[in-house]
Amino acid sequence: MASESNSLTPEQQLQKRREWRLFLFIIVLLFPLLTFFLVAGMGFSIWMYQLVMGPPGV
């Protein structure tokens, strides 16, 4: 496997490094933020629905 990284051209090594940075950005920042906003948006929409229509069972 070490010989594989030596056989890559500098452009390929740069591309590989960019792919790793993008992967880490997606895993560490993007997915948690999207999850947070999805849950927060769902909670907000339920809260607004209950504000307009009244609490359940009324």
DSSP file (Angstrom, degrees, kcal/mol; ACC not computed):
  #  RESIDUE AA STRUCTURE BP1 BP2  ACC     N-H-->O    O-->H-N    N-H-->O    O-->H-N    TCO  KAPPA ALPHA  PHI   PSI    X-CA   Y-CA   Z-CA
    1    1 A M     >        0   0    0      0, 0.0     4,-1.2     0, 0.0     3,-0.4   0.000 360.0 360.0 360.0 -33.6    0.0    0.0    0.0
    2    2 A A  H  >  +     0   0    0      1,-0.2     4,-1.2     2,-0.2     3,-0.2   0.866 360.0  55.0 -65.2 -34.5    2.9    2.4    0.7
    3    3 A S  H  > S+     0   0    0      1,-0.2     4,-1.3     2,-0.2    -1,-0.2   0.777  99.6  62.9 -69.2 -24.1    4.1    1.9   -2.9
    4    4 A E  H  4 S+     0   0    0     -3,-0.4     4,-0.5     1,-0.2     3,-0.3   0.913 102.6  47.2 -66.5 -41.8    0.7    2.9   -4.1
    5    5 A S  H >< S+     0   0    0     -4,-1.2     3,-0.5     1,-0.2    -1,-0.2   0.810 110.1  54.4 -70.2 -27.7    1.0    6.4   -2.7
    6    6 A N  H 3< S+     0   0    0     -4,-1.2    -1,-0.2     1,-0.2    -2,-0.2   0.786 103.8  55.5 -73.7 -26.2    4.5    6.7   -4.1
    7    7 A S  T 3< S+     0   0    0     -4,-1.3    -1,-0.2    -3,-0.3     2,-0.2   0.562  86.9 101.2 -84.3  -7.3    3.2    5.9   -7.6
    8    8 A L  S <  S-     0   0    0     -3,-0.5    -3,-0.0    -4,-0.5    -4,-0.0  -0.512  74.8-121.5 -77.8 144.7    0.6    8.7   -7.6
    9    9 A T     >  -     0   0    0     -2,-0.2     4,-2.4     1,-0.1     5,-0.2  -0.388  30.1-105.0 -74.8 162.2    1.4   11.9   -9.4
   10   10 A P  H  > S+     0   0    0      0, 0.0     4,-2.2     0, 0.0     5,-0.1   0.861 123.2  53.4 -57.8 -35.0    1.4   15.2   -7.4
   11   11 A E  H  > S+     0   0    0      2,-0.2     4,-2.3     1,-0.2     5,-0.1   0.903 109.4  48.0 -66.2 -40.0   -2.0   16.1   -9.0
   12   12 A Q  H  > S+     0   0    0      2,-0.2     4,-2.4     1,-0.2    -1,-0.2   0.882 110.7  51.3 -68.3 -37.4   -3.4   12.8   -7.9
   13   13 A Q  H  X S+     0   0    0     -4,-2.4     4,-2.2     2,-0.2    -2,-0.2   0.900 110.6  48.9 -64.7 -40.1   -2.0   13.2   -4.4
   14   14 A L  H  X S+     0   0    0     -4,-2.2     4,-2.3    -5,-0.2    -2,-0.2   0.906 111.3  49.6 -64.7 -41.8   -3.6   16.7   -4.2
   15   15 A Q  H  X S+     0   0    0     -4,-2.3     4,-2.3     2,-0.2    -2,-0.2   0.899 110.2  50.8 -63.5 -40.8   -6.9   15.3   -5.4
   16   16 A K  H  X S+     0   0    0     -4,-2.4     4,-2.0     1,-0.2    -1,-0.2   0.904 109.9  49.9 -63.9 -41.4   -6.7   12.6   -2.8
   17   17 A R  H  X S+     0   0    0     -4,-2.2     4,-2.2     1,-0.2    -2,-0.2   0.902 110.4  50.4 -64.1 -40.8   -6.0   15.1    0.0
   18   18 A R  H  X S+     0   0    0     -4,-2.3     4,-2.6     1,-0.2    -2,-0.2   0.893 108.5  52.6 -63.5 -39.9   -9.0   17.2   -1.2
   19   19 A E  H  X S+     0   0    0     -4,-2.3     4,-2.4     1,-0.2    -1,-0.2   0.899 109.2  49.1 -63.4 -40.0  -11.3   14.2   -1.1
   20   20 A W  H  X S+     0   0    0     -4,-2.0     4,-2.5     2,-0.2    -2,-0.2   0.912 111.3  49.4 -65.7 -41.8  -10.2   13.4    2.5
   21   21 A R  H  X S+     0   0    0     -4,-2.2     4,-2.4     2,-0.2    -2,-0.2   0.915 112.3  47.9 -62.7 -42.6  -10.9   17.1    3.5
   22   22 A L  H  X S+     0   0    0     -4,-2.6     4,-2.5     2,-0.2    -2,-0.2   0.912 111.1  51.2 -64.1 -42.5  -14.3   17.0    1.9
   23   23 A F  H  X S+     0   0    0     -4,-2.4     4,-2.5     1,-0.2     5,-0.2   0.932 112.1  46.1 -59.7 -47.2  -15.1   13.7    3.5
   24   24 A L  H  X S+     0   0    0     -4,-2.5     4,-3.0     1,-0.2     5,-0.4   0.887 111.2  52.8 -65.5 -38.2  -14.1   15.0    7.0
   25   25 A F  H  X>S+     0   0    0     -4,-2.4     5,-2.1    -5,-0.2     4,-2.0   0.924 111.9  45.8 -60.7 -44.2  -16.1   18.2    6.4
   26   26 A I  I  <>S+     0   0    0     -4,-2.5     5,-2.7     3,-0.2    -2,-0.2   0.932 119.0  40.3 -65.5 -45.8  -19.2   16.2    5.5
   27   27 A I  I  <5S+     0   0    0     -4,-2.5    -2,-0.2    -5,-0.2    -1,-0.2   0.908 124.0  35.7 -71.4 -43.4  -18.9   13.8    8.4
   28   28 A V  I  <5S+     0   0    0     -4,-3.0    -3,-0.2    -5,-0.2    -2,-0.2   0.857 135.7   9.5 -84.4 -36.2  -17.8   16.3   11.1
   29   29 A L  I  X5S+     0   0    0     -4,-2.0     4,-2.0    -5,-0.4    -3,-0.2   0.836 122.3  48.2-111.2 -51.8  -19.8   19.5   10.1
   30   30 A L  I  ><S+     0   0    0     -5,-2.1     4,-2.9     1,-0.2     5,-0.2   0.945 111.2  45.4 -67.8 -52.0  -22.4   19.0    7.5
   31   31 A F  H  ><S+     0   0    0     -5,-2.7     4,-2.5     1,-0.2     5,-0.2   0.919 114.9  47.5 -61.5 -45.3  -24.3   15.8    8.7
   32   32 A P  H  > S+     0   0    0      0, 0.0     4,-2.5     0, 0.0    -1,-0.2   0.915 114.2  47.7 -62.2 -39.7  -24.5   17.0   12.3
   33   33 A L  H  X S+     0   0    0     -4,-2.0     4,-2.6     2,-0.2     5,-0.2   0.930 112.5  48.2 -65.7 -44.1  -25.8   20.5   11.2
   34   34 A L  H  X S+     0   0    0     -4,-2.9     4,-2.2    -5,-0.2    -1,-0.2   0.903 112.3  49.9 -62.0 -40.2  -28.3   19.0    8.8
   35   35 A T  H  X S+     0   0    0     -4,-2.5     4,-2.4    -5,-0.2     5,-0.2   0.931 110.8  49.5 -63.4 -45.7  -29.5   16.6   11.5
   36   36 A F  H  X S+     0   0    0     -4,-2.5     4,-2.9     1,-0.2     5,-0.2   0.937 113.3  45.1 -58.6 -48.5  -29.9   19.5   14.0
   37   37 A F  H  X S+     0   0    0     -4,-2.6     4,-2.4     1,-0.2    -1,-0.2   0.835 111.5  53.3 -69.4 -31.4  -31.9   21.6   11.6
   38   38 A L  H  X S+     0   0    0     -4,-2.2     4,-2.1    -5,-0.2    -1,-0.2   0.941 114.0  41.4 -65.0 -47.3  -34.1   18.7   10.6
   39   39 A V  H  X S+     0   0    0     -4,-2.4     4,-2.4     2,-0.2    -2,-0.2   0.916 117.1  48.2 -66.8 -43.2  -35.0   17.9   14.2
   40   40 A A  H  X S+     0   0    0     -4,-2.9     4,-2.5    -5,-0.2    -2,-0.2   0.901 111.8  50.0 -64.9 -40.2  -35.4   21.6   15.1
   41   41 A G  H  X S+     0   0    0     -4,-2.4     4,-2.4    -5,-0.2    -1,-0.2   0.889 110.8  49.1 -65.1 -39.3  -37.5   22.3   12.0
   42   42 A M  H  X S+     0   0    0     -4,-2.1     4,-2.2     2,-0.2    -2,-0.2   0.929 112.6  47.9 -65.8 -44.4  -39.8   19.3   12.8
   43   43 A G  H  X S+     0   0    0     -4,-2.4     4,-2.4     1,-0.2    -2,-0.2   0.905 112.4  49.3 -62.0 -41.4  -40.2   20.5   16.4
   44   44 A F  H  X S+     0   0    0     -4,-2.5     4,-2.7     2,-0.2    -1,-0.2   0.905 110.1  50.5 -64.9 -41.3  -40.9   24.0   15.3
   45   45 A S  H  X S+     0   0    0     -4,-2.4     4,-2.3     2,-0.2    -2,-0.2   0.895 111.8  47.4 -66.7 -38.1  -43.5   22.8   12.8
   46   46 A I  H  X S+     0   0    0     -4,-2.2     4,-2.5     2,-0.2    -1,-0.2   0.916 112.0  50.8 -66.4 -41.8  -45.3   20.7   15.4
   47   47 A W  H  X S+     0   0    0     -4,-2.4     4,-1.8     2,-0.2    -2,-0.2   0.920 112.1  46.3 -61.3 -45.0  -45.2   23.6   17.9
   48   48 A M  H  X S+     0   0    0     -4,-2.7     4,-2.0     2,-0.2     5,-0.2   0.901 111.1  52.8 -64.9 -40.7  -46.7   26.0   15.2
   49   49 A Y  H  X S+     0   0    0     -4,-2.3     4,-3.2     1,-0.2     5,-0.3   0.928 111.8  45.2 -60.5 -44.4  -49.4   23.4   14.3
   50   50 A Q  H  X S+     0   0    0     -4,-2.5     4,-1.6     1,-0.2    -1,-0.2   0.814 108.7  57.1 -70.7 -28.6  -50.4   23.1   18.0
   51   51 A L  H  < S+     0   0    0     -4,-1.8    -1,-0.2    -5,-0.2    -2,-0.2   0.890 117.6  33.9 -66.6 -38.2  -50.3   26.9   18.4
   52   52 A V  H  < S+     0   0    0     -4,-2.0    -2,-0.2    -5,-0.1    -3,-0.2   0.916 129.8  32.2 -82.5 -47.1  -52.9   27.2   15.6
   53   53 A M  H  < S-     0   0    0     -4,-3.2    -3,-0.2    -5,-0.2    -2,-0.2   0.584 109.7-116.0 -92.0 -11.4  -55.0   24.0   16.0
   54   54 A G     <  -     0   0    0     -4,-1.6    -1,-0.2    -5,-0.3    -2,-0.1  -0.134  46.1 -47.7  94.1 164.2  -54.7   23.7   19.8
   55   55 A P  S >  S-     0   0    0      0, 0.0     3,-1.4     0, 0.0    -4,-0.0  -0.233  75.2 -80.5 -67.0 159.9  -53.1   21.0   21.9
   56   56 A P  T 3  S+     0   0    0      0, 0.0    -2,-0.0     0, 0.0    -6,-0.0  -0.321 115.7  26.5 -60.6 140.9  -53.9   17.3   21.1
   57   57 A G  T 3         0   0    0     -3,-0.1    -3,-0.0     1,-0.0     0, 0.0   0.482 360.0 360.0  87.7   3.8  -57.2   16.1   22.5
   58   58 A V    <         0   0    0     -3,-1.4    -1,-0.0    -5,-0.1    -4,-0.0   0.445 360.0 360.0 -95.8 360.0  -58.9   19.4   22.5
